[in-house]
């Protein structure tokens, strides 16, 4: 989850309350946010879905990239974060719900598929039990040329759940590229770019 430095107390409180849902103890920085939003095209009217937006650091970067075009839908499971995000970014359509419900959330808004999914979710979200792996759900919700971006903290990339996350992405996308480390982020992080889903 992401936000600004003024949101630090909220992040700390929510992390202590539910660490597997909040995942971060501090908001992500602008350099990481810009890296996450990079696949959003400069032309056309793309549908961008943001998962786990927190209080909005990635949302700001997405907004700059869109420049008033397209459709920006943010899905957040934490009701406190939902309220804060909606107040801060009235131009974003904010939905309260689980990422695994993405297909029905899109359908309820008359959206077929997303062009880009920007995920601020923790690795736990991909390994949690459920009727369908989250990577499969997200891949199926993207257009044929769609892109999923997912960040990972450098120091946790080698943990077994993180390794399984990456393996799951590689199984569902034709190409998965890892960015260079964003050292200015606290903690340092990288971004996975998963392109062209297959095996719907």
PyMOL commands that set and color helices and strands:
alter all, ss='L'
color gray80, all
select helices_A, chain A and resi 5-17+19-22+30-37+57-66+79-88+99-108+124-127+134-140+154-156+160-172
alter helices_A, ss='H'
color red, helices_A
select strands_A, chain A and resi 47-51+71-76+93-96+114-119+142-153+173-178+189-197
alter strands_A, ss='S'
color yellow, strands_A
deselect
rebuild
show_as cartoon
